[in-house]
Amino acid sequence: MIAMDVEQNITEVLELDLQKIDSLKREIFFQDKKETSPLIATFLEFVFNKQGKNLRPKLALLTSKVVGKTNRSTYLSAILIDILHEATLLHDDVVDAAELRRGATSANVVFGNKATVLMGDYLLSKMIEVCTKQKEFKLLEIISTTLVSLSKGELIQLNATKESEFSVSQLTKVAALKTGSLLKASCLAGAYSAGLKEEDEKVWNDFAEYLGIAYQIKDDIIDYVENGKEQYKDIKEGKVNIPMALALENGEKQKAEHILTLIKDKENFDVNINKIELFLENNNGLQKAEELQEMYLQKSISELNKLEGSEDLIWFTEMIGKRKY
């Protein structure tokens, strides 16, 4: 009963904040609607109407509540970090030639690759403009640092795929640079909006990095589960994710090399998937991934335990670890 009361209380508080965020977001991005081209207006509606988990805005909000009070700067932080995430997803969908995003048709399929890349660029440019006009220079610094980390992570991942480097350490490094950097941006932006001092930044950095790795491992685990979303997305794209990397490291070398060949043979996915799944099961890939995810999740919670008033954020972190999709 206590857990349900906590959930209801947090949900109600966040819902009010999220409504204010949505209102401010539309005010910022549609204020020049008369000057905005029909394509941009349509694209913005397409992006904003996508139903996500609001993970990053919620993290920014909950972080700010640990440090101090939520305010307009917090809402701006939540909006712009989420827009940064959406812009990277647009670019990712083009790079990966994706057909679905969150169970719906992806932007590159609806609008084409060129328009999707340009819209991603527009969103990134708009973020810089908003930060400058609103004099949110700390937020601009956080966003800039995050963009560097994201780009670095993408390049490392691209080179690893090209060179067939699929170690667990490599994949967790990429997870920290990509997923982790966005969560770190949410936490730091939310914390600074409420008055965080630079000397207290390390706890938030470490918390978010551990959480980002745990979140990505969970994402990779979910990729093998039938839950209404696209199953085996990584394997279909010829990618080795963390559960598979753990199985490859645990398996007999010759068999592992053969399975890696099957994963890279994207054209024959339907023929090869049963062998790939059996190898994953026989070498405890999912079990080892769950153990690794739990380790990073507990490390993130250990960081939060150093902070007063972090109970709601600890609960939220635990719920992230238990998610099914």
C-alpha positions as YAML, in Angstrom:
chain: A
units: angstrom
residues:
- id: 1
  name: MET
  ca: [0.00, 0.00, 0.00]
- id: 2
  name: ILE
  ca: [2.84, 2.39, 0.86]
- id: 3
  name: ALA
  ca: [4.50, 1.72, -2.51]
- id: 4
  name: MET
  ca: [1.22, 2.43, -4.32]
- id: 5
  name: ASP
  ca: [0.77, 5.67, -2.35]
- id: 6
  name: VAL
  ca: [4.29, 6.77, -3.28]
- id: 7
  name: GLU
  ca: [3.63, 5.96, -6.95]
- id: 8
  name: GLN
  ca: [0.32, 7.84, -6.96]
- id: 9
  name: ASN
  ca: [1.83, 10.88, -5.26]
- id: 10
  name: ILE
  ca: [4.83, 11.05, -7.63]
- id: 11
  name: THR
  ca: [2.61, 10.46, -10.67]
- id: 12
  name: GLU
  ca: [0.23, 13.26, -9.69]
- id: 13
  name: VAL
  ca: [3.02, 15.76, -9.01]
- id: 14
  name: LEU
  ca: [4.85, 14.91, -12.22]
- id: 15
  name: GLU
  ca: [1.64, 15.06, -14.25]
- id: 16
  name: LEU
  ca: [1.09, 18.70, -13.29]
- id: 17
  name: ASP
  ca: [4.70, 19.54, -14.17]
- id: 18
  name: LEU
  ca: [4.47, 17.65, -17.48]
- id: 19
  name: GLN
  ca: [1.38, 19.66, -18.44]
- id: 20
  name: LYS
  ca: [3.30, 22.89, -17.82]
- id: 21
  name: ILE
  ca: [6.21, 21.52, -19.85]
- id: 22
  name: ASP
  ca: [3.96, 20.65, -22.79]
- id: 23
  name: SER
  ca: [2.39, 24.12, -22.72]
- id: 24
  name: LEU
  ca: [5.79, 25.86, -22.65]
- id: 25
  name: LYS
  ca: [7.15, 23.57, -25.37]
- id: 26
  name: ARG
  ca: [4.35, 24.52, -27.74]
- id: 27
  name: GLU
  ca: [4.76, 28.17, -26.86]
- id: 28
  name: ILE
  ca: [8.46, 28.02, -27.77]
- id: 29
  name: PHE
  ca: [8.25, 25.94, -30.92]
- id: 30
  name: PHE
  ca: [4.99, 27.26, -32.37]
- id: 31
  name: GLN
  ca: [5.28, 30.94, -31.45]
- id: 32
  name: ASP
  ca: [6.39, 31.77, -34.99]
- id: 33
  name: LYS
  ca: [3.84, 29.46, -36.60]
- id: 34
  name: LYS
  ca: [2.95, 32.04, -39.26]
- id: 35
  name: GLU
  ca: [6.56, 32.17, -40.39]
- id: 36
  name: THR
  ca: [7.10, 28.42, -40.06]
- id: 37
  name: SER
  ca: [6.77, 26.36, -43.21]
- id: 38
  name: PRO
  ca: [3.92, 23.81, -43.37]
- id: 39
  name: LEU
  ca: [6.51, 21.01, -43.46]
- id: 40
  name: ILE
  ca: [8.16, 22.16, -40.21]
- id: 41
  name: ALA
  ca: [4.78, 22.62, -38.50]
- id: 42
  name: THR
  ca: [3.66, 19.15, -39.60]
- id: 43
  name: PHE
  ca: [6.96, 17.63, -38.54]
- id: 44
  name: LEU
  ca: [6.79, 19.29, -35.12]
- id: 45
  name: GLU
  ca: [3.30, 17.89, -34.54]
- id: 46
  name: PHE
  ca: [4.57, 14.47, -35.62]
- id: 47
  name: VAL
  ca: [7.46, 14.62, -33.15]
- id: 48
  name: PHE
  ca: [5.52, 16.13, -30.24]
- id: 49
  name: ASN
  ca: [2.56, 13.77, -30.57]
- id: 50
  name: LYS
  ca: [4.74, 10.66, -30.27]
- id: 51
  name: GLN
  ca: [3.89, 8.90, -27.03]
- id: 52
  name: GLY
  ca: [7.10, 8.16, -25.14]
- id: 53
  name: LYS
  ca: [7.83, 7.39, -21.50]
- id: 54
  name: ASN
  ca: [8.92, 11.00, -20.73]
- id: 55
  name: LEU
  ca: [11.90, 9.48, -18.96]
- id: 56
  name: ARG
  ca: [14.25, 12.42, -19.45]
- id: 57
  name: PRO
  ca: [11.77, 15.17, -18.48]
- id: 58
  name: LYS
  ca: [10.79, 13.17, -15.39]
- id: 59
  name: LEU
  ca: [14.44, 12.75, -14.42]
- id: 60
  name: ALA
  ca: [15.03, 16.49, -14.77]
- id: 61
  name: LEU
  ca: [11.97, 17.22, -12.63]
- id: 62
  name: LEU
  ca: [12.76, 14.70, -9.89]
- id: 63
  name: THR
  ca: [16.40, 15.80, -9.78]
- id: 64
  name: SER
  ca: [15.42, 19.43, -9.34]
- id: 65
  name: LYS
  ca: [13.13, 18.46, -6.45]
- id: 66
  name: VAL
  ca: [16.05, 16.80, -4.65]
- id: 67
  name: VAL
  ca: [18.25, 19.89, -4.99]
- id: 68
  name: GLY
  ca: [15.64, 22.60, -4.51]
- id: 69
  name: LYS
  ca: [12.46, 23.79, -6.23]
- id: 70
  name: THR
  ca: [11.20, 23.19, -9.76]
- id: 71
  name: ASN
  ca: [11.00, 26.40, -11.79]
- id: 72
  name: ARG
  ca: [10.83, 27.72, -15.36]
- id: 73
  name: SER
  ca: [14.49, 26.86, -15.95]
- id: 74
  name: THR
  ca: [13.70, 23.28, -14.95]
- id: 75
  name: TYR
  ca: [10.89, 23.14, -17.50]
- id: 76
  name: LEU
  ca: [13.18, 24.54, -20.19]
- id: 77
  name: SER
  ca: [15.81, 21.97, -19.28]
- id: 78
  name: ALA
  ca: [13.29, 19.14, -19.47]
- id: 79
  name: ILE
  ca: [12.03, 20.37, -22.84]
- id: 80
  name: LEU
  ca: [15.39, 20.90, -24.50]
- id: 81
  name: ILE
  ca: [17.00, 17.66, -23.30]
- id: 82
  name: ASP
  ca: [13.95, 15.78, -24.56]
- id: 83
  name: ILE
  ca: [14.14, 17.63, -27.89]
- id: 84
  name: LEU
  ca: [17.83, 16.72, -28.06]
- id: 85
  name: HIS
  ca: [16.82, 13.09, -27.61]
- id: 86
  name: GLU
  ca: [14.15, 13.36, -30.33]
- id: 87
  name: ALA
  ca: [16.65, 14.94, -32.75]
- id: 88
  name: THR
  ca: [19.10, 12.08, -32.22]
- id: 89
  name: LEU
  ca: [16.31, 9.55, -32.80]
- id: 90
  name: LEU
  ca: [15.49, 11.19, -36.14]
- id: 91
  name: HIS
  ca: [19.12, 10.86, -37.22]
- id: 92
  name: ASP
  ca: [19.33, 7.30, -35.85]
- id: 93
  name: ASP
  ca: [16.28, 6.21, -37.84]
- id: 94
  name: VAL
  ca: [17.89, 7.44, -41.07]
- id: 95
  name: VAL
  ca: [21.25, 5.81, -40.28]
- id: 96
  name: ASP
  ca: [19.57, 2.51, -39.30]
- id: 97
  name: ALA
  ca: [16.98, 2.65, -42.12]
- id: 98
  name: ALA
  ca: [14.36, 2.05, -39.41]
- id: 99
  name: GLU
  ca: [10.71, 1.49, -40.27]
- id: 100
  name: LEU
  ca: [9.23, 1.73, -36.77]
- id: 101
  name: ARG
  ca: [9.76, 3.97, -33.77]
- id: 102
  name: ARG
  ca: [7.84, 3.25, -30.54]
- id: 103
  name: GLY
  ca: [5.59, 0.90, -32.45]
- id: 104
  name: ALA
  ca: [4.59, 3.53, -35.03]
- id: 105
  name: THR
  ca: [5.89, 4.35, -38.50]
- id: 106
  name: SER
  ca: [9.23, 6.17, -38.22]
- id: 107
  name: ALA
  ca: [9.75, 9.72, -39.50]
- id: 108
  name: ASN
  ca: [12.11, 8.71, -42.29]
- id: 109
  name: VAL
  ca: [9.39, 6.48, -43.76]
- id: 110
  name: VAL
  ca: [6.73, 9.21, -43.48]
- id: 111
  name: PHE
  ca: [8.79, 12.22, -44.60]
- id: 112
  name: GLY
  ca: [11.83, 10.72, -46.35]
- id: 113
  name: ASN
  ca: [15.48, 10.63, -45.31]
- id: 114
  name: LYS
  ca: [16.46, 14.15, -46.42]
- id: 115
  name: ALA
  ca: [13.60, 15.89, -44.61]
- id: 116
  name: THR
  ca: [14.18, 13.78, -41.49]
- id: 117
  name: VAL
  ca: [17.89, 14.64, -41.28]
- id: 118
  name: LEU
  ca: [17.15, 18.33, -41.86]
- id: 119
  name: MET
  ca: [14.43, 18.29, -39.20]
- id: 120
  name: GLY
  ca: [16.88, 16.77, -36.74]
- id: 121
  name: ASP
  ca: [19.29, 19.60, -37.60]
- id: 122
  name: TYR
  ca: [16.49, 22.15, -37.16]
- id: 123
  name: LEU
  ca: [15.66, 20.86, -33.68]
- id: 124
  name: LEU
  ca: [19.32, 20.95, -32.62]
- id: 125
  name: SER
  ca: [19.71, 24.50, -33.96]
- id: 126
  name: LYS
  ca: [16.48, 25.59, -32.27]
- id: 127
  name: MET
  ca: [17.80, 24.35, -28.94]
- id: 128
  name: ILE
  ca: [20.86, 26.56, -29.23]
- id: 129
  name: GLU
  ca: [18.69, 29.54, -30.17]
- id: 130
  name: VAL
  ca: [16.36, 28.99, -27.20]
- id: 131
  name: CYS
  ca: [19.26, 28.66, -24.73]
- id: 132
  name: THR
  ca: [20.83, 31.86, -26.04]
- id: 133
  name: LYS
  ca: [17.61, 33.89, -26.03]
- id: 134
  name: GLN
  ca: [16.64, 32.65, -22.59]
- id: 135
  name: LYS
  ca: [20.21, 33.21, -21.30]
- id: 136
  name: GLU
  ca: [20.38, 29.58, -20.17]
- id: 137
  name: PHE
  ca: [24.13, 29.31, -20.67]
- id: 138
  name: LYS
  ca: [24.69, 26.45, -18.21]
- id: 139
  name: LEU
  ca: [22.03, 24.47, -20.02]
- id: 140
  name: LEU
  ca: [23.73, 25.27, -23.33]
- id: 141
  name: GLU
  ca: [27.02, 23.98, -21.90]
- id: 142
  name: ILE
  ca: [25.35, 20.73, -20.78]
- id: 143
  name: ILE
  ca: [23.70, 20.25, -24.18]
- id: 144
  name: SER
  ca: [26.98, 20.92, -26.02]
- id: 145
  name: THR
  ca: [28.86, 18.40, -23.88]
- id: 146
  name: THR
  ca: [26.10, 15.86, -24.44]
- id: 147
  name: LEU
  ca: [26.22, 16.29, -28.21]
- id: 148
  name: VAL
  ca: [29.96, 15.59, -28.17]
- id: 149
  name: SER
  ca: [29.42, 12.42, -26.09]
- id: 150
  name: LEU
  ca: [26.59, 11.24, -28.35]
- id: 151
  name: SER
  ca: [28.63, 11.77, -31.50]
- id: 152
  name: LYS
  ca: [31.64, 10.05, -29.96]
- id: 153
  name: GLY
  ca: [29.50, 7.10, -28.93]
- id: 154
  name: GLU
  ca: [28.00, 6.77, -32.41]
- id: 155
  name: LEU
  ca: [31.43, 6.84, -34.04]
- id: 156
  name: ILE
  ca: [32.87, 4.26, -31.63]
- id: 157
  name: GLN
  ca: [29.84, 2.04, -32.24]
- id: 158
  name: LEU
  ca: [30.14, 2.44, -36.01]
- id: 159
  name: ASN
  ca: [33.83, 1.56, -35.97]
- id: 160
  name: ALA
  ca: [33.23, -1.38, -33.61]
- id: 161
  name: THR
  ca: [30.62, -2.80, -35.98]
- id: 162
  name: LYS
  ca: [32.94, -2.33, -38.94]
- id: 163
  name: GLU
  ca: [35.84, -4.01, -37.15]
- id: 164
  name: SER
  ca: [33.64, -6.68, -35.52]
- id: 165
  name: GLU
  ca: [34.61, -5.51, -32.02]
- id: 166
  name: PHE
  ca: [31.76, -6.60, -29.77]
- id: 167
  name: SER
  ca: [33.20, -6.86, -26.27]
- id: 168
  name: VAL
  ca: [30.96, -6.21, -23.27]
- id: 169
  name: SER
  ca: [33.33, -3.47, -22.08]
- id: 170
  name: GLN
  ca: [33.09, -1.76, -25.47]
- id: 171
  name: LEU
  ca: [29.30, -1.90, -25.47]
- id: 172
  name: THR
  ca: [28.99, -0.57, -21.91]
- id: 173
  name: LYS
  ca: [31.33, 2.27, -22.88]
- id: 174
  name: VAL
  ca: [29.05, 3.13, -25.81]
- id: 175
  name: ALA
  ca: [26.01, 2.88, -23.51]
- id: 176
  name: ALA
  ca: [27.61, 5.38, -21.13]
- id: 177
  name: LEU
  ca: [28.38, 7.79, -23.98]
- id: 178
  name: LYS
  ca: [24.97, 7.52, -25.66]
- id: 179
  name: THR
  ca: [22.15, 6.53, -23.30]
- id: 180
  name: GLY
  ca: [24.14, 7.59, -20.24]
- id: 181
  name: SER
  ca: [25.02, 11.04, -21.56]
- id: 182
  name: LEU
  ca: [21.37, 11.92, -22.23]
- id: 183
  name: LEU
  ca: [20.30, 10.79, -18.76]
- id: 184
  name: LYS
  ca: [23.27, 12.66, -17.29]
- id: 185
  name: ALA
  ca: [22.18, 15.78, -19.16]
- id: 186
  name: SER
  ca: [18.65, 15.46, -17.76]
- id: 187
  name: CYS
  ca: [19.94, 15.08, -14.20]
- id: 188
  name: LEU
  ca: [22.54, 17.85, -14.36]
- id: 189
  name: ALA
  ca: [20.23, 20.28, -16.14]
- id: 190
  name: GLY
  ca: [17.46, 19.64, -13.62]
- id: 191
  name: ALA
  ca: [19.85, 19.90, -10.68]
- id: 192
  name: TYR
  ca: [21.50, 23.11, -11.88]
- id: 193
  name: SER
  ca: [18.10, 24.68, -12.57]
- id: 194
  name: ALA
  ca: [17.33, 24.25, -8.86]
- id: 195
  name: GLY
  ca: [20.67, 25.62, -7.62]
- id: 196
  name: LEU
  ca: [23.20, 22.78, -7.68]
- id: 197
  name: LYS
  ca: [26.76, 23.80, -6.85]
- id: 198
  name: GLU
  ca: [29.57, 22.50, -9.07]
- id: 199
  name: GLU
  ca: [31.32, 20.76, -6.17]
- id: 200
  name: ASP
  ca: [28.22, 18.53, -5.75]
- id: 201
  name: GLU
  ca: [28.12, 17.51, -9.41]
- id: 202
  name: LYS
  ca: [30.06, 14.22, -9.14]
- id: 203
  name: VAL
  ca: [27.26, 12.27, -7.43]
- id: 204
  name: TRP
  ca: [24.82, 13.22, -10.18]
- id: 205
  name: ASN
  ca: [27.37, 12.38, -12.86]
- id: 206
  name: ASP
  ca: [28.02, 8.93, -11.43]
- id: 207
  name: PHE
  ca: [24.34, 8.22, -10.72]
- id: 208
  name: ALA
  ca: [23.31, 9.08, -14.28]
- id: 209
  name: GLU
  ca: [26.15, 7.16, -15.91]
- id: 210
  name: TYR
  ca: [25.37, 3.98, -13.98]
- id: 211
  name: LEU
  ca: [21.66, 4.43, -14.65]
- id: 212
  name: GLY
  ca: [22.32, 4.96, -18.37]
- id: 213
  name: ILE
  ca: [24.26, 1.71, -18.64]
- id: 214
  name: ALA
  ca: [21.59, -0.17, -16.66]
- id: 215
  name: TYR
  ca: [18.88, 1.34, -18.87]
- id: 216
  name: GLN
  ca: [20.65, 0.29, -22.08]
- id: 217
  name: ILE
  ca: [21.24, -3.25, -20.81]
- id: 218
  name: LYS
  ca: [17.52, -3.48, -20.01]
- id: 219
  name: ASP
  ca: [16.71, -2.18, -23.50]
- id: 220
  name: ASP
  ca: [18.93, -4.90, -24.97]
- id: 221
  name: ILE
  ca: [17.20, -7.57, -22.85]
- id: 222
  name: ILE
  ca: [13.77, -6.34, -23.93]
- id: 223
  name: ASP
  ca: [14.87, -6.67, -27.58]
- id: 224
  name: TYR
  ca: [14.53, -10.45, -27.23]
- id: 225
  name: VAL
  ca: [11.08, -10.34, -25.60]
- id: 226
  name: GLU
  ca: [7.72, -10.46, -27.38]
- id: 227
  name: ASN
  ca: [5.94, -7.43, -25.90]
- id: 228
  name: GLY
  ca: [4.16, -5.68, -28.76]
- id: 229
  name: LYS
  ca: [7.31, -3.86, -29.94]
- id: 230
  name: GLU
  ca: [9.61, -4.93, -32.72]
- id: 231
  name: GLN
  ca: [11.42, -8.06, -31.54]
- id: 232
  name: TYR
  ca: [15.06, -8.84, -32.45]
- id: 233
  name: LYS
  ca: [15.57, -5.30, -33.80]
- id: 234
  name: ASP
  ca: [19.32, -5.35, -33.12]
- id: 235
  name: ILE
  ca: [19.83, -8.80, -34.65]
- id: 236
  name: LYS
  ca: [17.84, -7.78, -37.73]
- id: 237
  name: GLU
  ca: [20.24, -4.86, -38.15]
- id: 238
  name: GLY
  ca: [23.27, -7.16, -37.74]
- id: 239
  name: LYS
  ca: [24.13, -5.66, -34.33]
- id: 240
  name: VAL
  ca: [25.51, -7.44, -31.29]
- id: 241
  name: ASN
  ca: [23.96, -6.09, -28.10]
- id: 242
  name: ILE
  ca: [25.02, -6.70, -24.50]
- id: 243
  name: PRO
  ca: [23.18, -10.02, -23.83]
- id: 244
  name: MET
  ca: [24.59, -11.45, -27.06]
- id: 245
  name: ALA
  ca: [28.08, -10.12, -26.30]
- id: 246
  name: LEU
  ca: [27.94, -11.85, -22.91]
- id: 247
  name: ALA
  ca: [26.89, -15.10, -24.60]
- id: 248
  name: LEU
  ca: [29.66, -14.76, -27.20]
- id: 249
  name: GLU
  ca: [32.25, -14.23, -24.47]
- id: 250
  name: ASN
  ca: [30.88, -17.18, -22.52]
- id: 251
  name: GLY
  ca: [30.55, -19.56, -25.49]
- id: 252
  name: GLU
  ca: [33.03, -21.86, -27.17]
- id: 253
  name: LYS
  ca: [35.16, -19.78, -29.55]
- id: 254
  name: GLN
  ca: [34.38, -21.64, -32.79]
- id: 255
  name: LYS
  ca: [30.63, -21.66, -32.14]
- id: 256
  name: ALA
  ca: [30.72, -17.99, -31.16]
- id: 257
  name: GLU
  ca: [32.45, -17.08, -34.41]
- id: 258
  name: HIS
  ca: [29.81, -19.01, -36.36]
- id: 259
  name: ILE
  ca: [26.96, -17.25, -34.55]
- id: 260
  name: LEU
  ca: [28.59, -13.89, -35.21]
- id: 261
  name: THR
  ca: [28.61, -14.77, -38.92]
- id: 262
  name: LEU
  ca: [24.89, -15.59, -38.74]
- id: 263
  name: ILE
  ca: [24.11, -12.28, -37.00]
- id: 264
  name: LYS
  ca: [25.94, -10.33, -39.70]
- id: 265
  name: ASP
  ca: [24.00, -12.24, -42.39]
- id: 266
  name: LYS
  ca: [21.01, -9.88, -42.19]
- id: 267
  name: GLU
  ca: [19.42, -11.12, -45.40]
- id: 268
  name: ASN
  ca: [18.85, -14.58, -43.91]
- id: 269
  name: PHE
  ca: [17.57, -13.46, -40.50]
- id: 270
  name: ASP
  ca: [14.44, -15.65, -40.65]
- id: 271
  name: VAL
  ca: [16.56, -18.73, -41.33]
- id: 272
  name: ASN
  ca: [19.20, -17.99, -38.70]
- id: 273
  name: ILE
  ca: [17.24, -16.58, -35.76]
- id: 274
  name: ASN
  ca: [16.48, -19.96, -34.13]
- id: 275
  name: LYS
  ca: [20.17, -20.90, -34.01]
- id: 276
  name: ILE
  ca: [21.07, -17.45, -32.69]
- id: 277
  name: GLU
  ca: [18.43, -17.65, -29.95]
- id: 278
  name: LEU
  ca: [19.50, -21.17, -28.95]
- id: 279
  name: PHE
  ca: [23.12, -20.02, -28.63]
- id: 280
  name: LEU
  ca: [22.00, -17.08, -26.47]
- id: 281
  name: GLU
  ca: [20.01, -19.42, -24.21]
- id: 282
  name: ASN
  ca: [22.71, -22.12, -23.94]
- id: 283
  name: ASN
  ca: [25.31, -19.53, -22.94]
- id: 284
  name: ASN
  ca: [23.11, -17.68, -20.44]
- id: 285
  name: GLY
  ca: [23.25, -14.36, -22.29]
- id: 286
  name: LEU
  ca: [19.99, -12.96, -20.88]
- id: 287
  name: GLN
  ca: [20.68, -14.19, -17.35]
- id: 288
  name: LYS
  ca: [24.14, -12.63, -17.31]
- id: 289
  name: ALA
  ca: [22.71, -9.41, -18.76]
- id: 290
  name: GLU
  ca: [20.08, -9.24, -16.01]
- id: 291
  name: GLU
  ca: [22.80, -9.67, -13.38]
- id: 292
  name: LEU
  ca: [24.92, -6.95, -14.98]
- id: 293
  name: GLN
  ca: [21.94, -4.62, -15.23]
- id: 294
  name: GLU
  ca: [21.11, -5.13, -11.56]
- id: 295
  name: MET
  ca: [24.71, -4.38, -10.60]
- id: 296
  name: TYR
  ca: [24.70, -1.02, -12.41]
- id: 297
  name: LEU
  ca: [21.22, -0.20, -11.09]
- id: 298
  name: GLN
  ca: [22.35, -0.76, -7.51]
- id: 299
  name: LYS
  ca: [25.44, 1.36, -8.13]
- id: 300
  name: SER
  ca: [23.20, 4.21, -9.31]
- id: 301
  name: ILE
  ca: [20.99, 3.87, -6.21]
- id: 302
  name: SER
  ca: [24.08, 3.85, -3.97]
- id: 303
  name: GLU
  ca: [24.95, 7.28, -5.36]
- id: 304
  name: LEU
  ca: [21.46, 8.59, -4.60]
- id: 305
  name: ASN
  ca: [21.70, 7.31, -1.03]
- id: 306
  name: LYS
  ca: [24.41, 9.93, -0.51]
- id: 307
  name: LEU
  ca: [21.81, 12.69, -1.03]
- id: 308
  name: GLU
  ca: [19.12, 13.90, 1.36]
- id: 309
  name: GLY
  ca: [15.55, 13.90, 0.07]
- id: 310
  name: SER
  ca: [16.21, 11.50, -2.81]
- id: 311
  name: GLU
  ca: [13.57, 8.90, -1.85]
- id: 312
  name: ASP
  ca: [11.24, 9.68, -4.77]
- id: 313
  name: LEU
  ca: [14.11, 9.55, -7.24]
- id: 314
  name: ILE
  ca: [15.30, 6.23, -5.78]
- id: 315
  name: TRP
  ca: [11.80, 4.81, -6.23]
- id: 316
  name: PHE
  ca: [11.71, 6.09, -9.82]
- id: 317
  name: THR
  ca: [15.13, 4.55, -10.51]
- id: 318
  name: GLU
  ca: [13.93, 1.19, -9.20]
- id: 319
  name: MET
  ca: [10.87, 1.38, -11.47]
- id: 320
  name: ILE
  ca: [13.13, 2.05, -14.47]
- id: 321
  name: GLY
  ca: [14.99, -1.14, -13.63]
- id: 322
  name: LYS
  ca: [11.76, -3.16, -13.49]
- id: 323
  name: ARG
  ca: [10.21, -1.87, -16.71]
- id: 324
  name: LYS
  ca: [8.87, -4.34, -19.29]
- id: 325
  name: TYR
  ca: [9.16, -2.14, -22.41]
...
